[in-house]
Amino acid sequence: MPLEAINIIGAGQCGTLLSIMLARQGFEVDVFERNDDPRIKDAEAGRSINLALAARGINALVRTGLYNQIAPMLMPMRGRMVHQSDGKTEFLPYGQNDAEIIYSVTRSDLNQVLLNVADGIPNVRLHFRQQAIGYDAPDRTVHMRDLNDNSLYQVEALPLIAADGAGSIIRRSFDGSDTFGGIESLLRHGYKELEIPAAPDGSHQLRPDALHIWPRGGFMLIALPNPGGDFTLTLFLPNVGNPGFSSFTDAGSVQRFFEQHFADVAPLISNLTDDVLNRPLGLLGTVRCRHWHDRGNVLLIGDAAHAVVPFHGQGMNLAFEDCVVFDHIMRTEGGDWSYLFRRFEEQQLANANAIADMALENYIEMRDTVRDPKFAMRKTLAFEFERQLPDYFIPRYSMVMFHSDIPYLVAQQRGSVQKQLVEKLTEHVDSLDQIDMPAALSELRKRLSPISEVRVDRTL
Ligand SMILES: Cc1cc2nc3c(=O)[nH]c(=O)nc-3n(C[C@H](O)[C@H](O)[C@H](O)COP(=O)(O)OP(=O)(O)OC[C@H]3O[C@@H](n4cnc5c(N)ncnc54)[C@H](O)[C@@H]3O)c2cc1C
């Protein structure tokens, strides 16, 4: 008996992982990708070089049995190393213990493992250099172009899963209709990537087990370690204005800016002026939709459904969580495609909106709030609450990054109650011993329900 077939547009992280999961459920999966096969020719130049991988992404990789292949590629990041303007540094741990860390992973290495695994499954077929150019809803077909010879053909929505990223052509084909109600909001800040090479002996030139941040109020520089001893830096800055990318007109303007704001790290950066002037300016934005599916024909997933700005390091983690949620619904609930797509939207849409908000807020925290002298005190108090009442209080950052069974929406809602409480308690004190701990813990119990009641179980 022929297996049921599914077409996926986009062999990025989401489309490829989903193809593996669906194939293992017995579906015939065809994946259409406009770029070259990155294992042969890297078409991803200009996209972020490394990514932060956290619990939700790890959970998806463990579930598909891929984690053991990825684990040797991971660089642990135990906390933020904050570099102040006066050159002082402060290390702020991300979590309570050694298990609560995040990892830097090279995007291309991760994608290659996913593609190799998908390629090894007989009922997955990967088609590269195949571009979707539009979706025709009445005919339930995608118009495709074969970039090898520019010939045109059509692919049926058998159904169709659109994993074609933030600028999804499938989503945009519905613009003007009420189907998805997609809104794309560009941030007025963009990014450029730079590099600190390894030292001559191959070692890292900055502490390797940290995510480094140079917060400067309205803008920031960050650095993530790579296994080869180098760091990838990302400069986030307004696109226009001064400071802003538009103010970099020549080598002198770049040098003056770095000497003024990033004097400690500037000498370590290779090809600084050339890279700032000539590398492509990356755009950042949020995509929100009211719906993610067109009846049982099309489902948006990953960035195509909900691109988020990268300041919480969650876009890929969320895309991987989407795959877990969809796989779980398909394995545990019967019903037609329309029902399954609706269930997916019901479970994930509010969560995607929650992390989109939290990612935008985190930009302000990373570039500005970390400079507040009370920031470290509030983090320490939050960790103390977690130690004392672990079933009532987990810092919001930890809920997002280390607890894949706490939905993003729950993290956002509890996080807001927790923030009010911590800010109120630290408002008029200079040190934590001035806080009435028993009273604080009792208020906390009154205002929050046990976390065990809101955890979700997606084990099969
Ligand atoms: C600067 C930056 C830093 C980031 N850092 C992090 C981080 O630290 N942690 C994290 O979790 N996330 C991070 N992200 C987000 C992460 O990169 C994305 O959320 C993730 O890659 C989404 O995966 P996806 O498969 O949904 O989309 P994509 O990876 O964009 O894949 C979409 C695929 O579809 C293909 N495609 C597009 N259009 C067509 C078409 N018309 N026809 C056929 N194929 C098409 C594309 O070529 C691509 O291969 C970051 C993003 C940026 C920009």
The ligand as an ORCA input file, in Angstrom:
! r2SCAN-3c Opt
* xyz 0 1
  C      21.461     36.940     13.650
  C      20.623     35.770     14.060
  C      20.999     35.036     15.165
  C      20.205     33.973     15.573
  N      20.568     33.288     16.696
  C      19.793     32.295     17.153
  C      20.164     31.573     18.320
  O      21.188     31.863     18.949
  N      19.355     30.551     18.737
  C      18.201     30.235     18.081
  O      17.492     29.317     18.533
  N      17.829     30.889     16.954
  C      18.593     31.902     16.472
  N      18.243     32.552     15.330
  C      16.983     32.180     14.646
  C      17.160     30.966     13.741
  O      18.168     31.215     12.798
  C      15.836     30.669     13.025
  O      14.753     30.774     13.899
  C      15.822     29.260     12.435
  O      16.879     29.130     11.532
  C      14.478     28.993     11.747
  O      14.525     27.808     11.011
  P      13.503     27.577      9.813
  O      13.861     26.244      9.245
  O      12.122     27.835     10.243
  O      13.860     28.722      8.769
  P      15.172     28.876      7.885
  O      16.359     28.374      8.608
  O      15.168     30.277      7.398
  O      14.925     27.888      6.666
  C      14.058     28.187      5.609
  C      14.523     27.412      4.383
  O      13.594     27.612      3.344
  C      14.290     27.907      2.152
  N      13.409     28.713      1.309
  C      13.042     29.997      1.518
  N      12.236     30.413      0.525
  C      12.088     29.366     -0.320
  C      11.378     29.183     -1.527
  N      10.678     30.176     -2.064
  N      11.436     27.982     -2.149
  C      12.163     26.958     -1.599
  N      12.877     27.088     -0.470
  C      12.836     28.267      0.182
  C      15.519     28.672      2.619
  O      16.549     28.649      1.659
  C      15.873     27.921      3.887
  O      16.717     26.828      3.642
  C      19.023     33.620     14.868
  C      18.658     34.347     13.738
  C      19.448     35.421     13.344
  C      19.025     36.207     12.140
*
